[in-house]
Amino acid sequence: MRVIFFIFLLISCEDIIYGKYRIIKGDFKNNNIFYEVKKGDNIYSISRKKNISVREIIEANYIQAPYKIFPKQKLFLPVSKIHQVRKGETLYSISRKYNTDIYQISLRNKILDVNEIIIGQKLFIPSTKKKIRLESPKNEKKTIKKNDYKKKTKSSKNKKIEYNTKFKWPLKGNVISKFGSNKPGFHNDGINISSNTGNEVLAAKDGRVIYIGNEIPGYGNLILLKHSKNWITAYAHLKKIKLEKGSIVKQGEIIGVVGNTGSVKEPQLHFEIRKGKIAVDPLNFLS
């Protein structure tokens, strides 16, 4: 999308990890709230209405300056954890426990004096972003034999992206946002193609439907197709989806129609191609 948004897509049984979100048979919906923007709403008024900080709304929906929102736009409102104050606890110790700050807890719970909390009081804890880093075990030594080196070299070659793989254009239209950093703080992991509402969106390659839904903030109605050799394509902002999860589709088959769901105002298709975890420029693969 049009944000700095590293997407990791791992398929394991029924689990889909997409960005920082984990969706397990609708689990995502049970733990969060979606709010449809009404005429006259702004981020501040919604934060007051839903008792969620402005920062939480902006971060959860990747809203960029000047922070405009539009009627009928669906915003993801993360539900905070609830902490019951115990004897000896202070707002500072609670903020350290949840890796947040006193100001955010005070704002979320409308606390005027940070020293005035009572035992048994229930506090809403603002959601926090956690970065996951994979590290090799410390002090682990690896001995690479000559044969192992050859195998590793061969394996590395196999992991190179195959640029001779071709995908069909999912939609005819003008590319209004290209892959990459189009401006500071603004990264697109795919391309955005303008079109008219209701125009047909086609499968770019033979594949299987692994996800259908609108749980991912900003994407609106989204389809994910998995293809051979671990290729994945994504189709976002759809008005309607004409498939079911698990369906087998052929290249050129109609999978949905253009819309403006999610974080866009004008009808368009956001389209991504990935080789496993790696987002690639669709323009290098479309024919």
Beta strands, then each sheet from edge to edge (+ up, - down):
strand 1: 9-12
strand 2: 15-18
strand 3: 21-24
strand 4: 32-36
strand 5: 74-78
strand 6: 81-84
strand 7: 122-125
strand 8: 175-177
strand 9: 180-183
strand 10: 186-188
strand 11: 191-194
strand 12: 200-202
strand 13: 207-213
strand 14: 221-226
strand 15: 231-241
strand 16: 248-249
strand 17: 254-258
strand 18: 268-275
strand 19: 278-280
sheet 1: 1+ 2- 3+
sheet 2: 4+ 5-
sheet 3: 6+ 7-
sheet 4: 8+ 11- 18+ 15- 14+ 13- 16+
sheet 5: 8+ 11- 18+ 19-
sheet 6: 8+ 11- 18+ 15- 17+ 12-
sheet 7: 9+ 10-
end
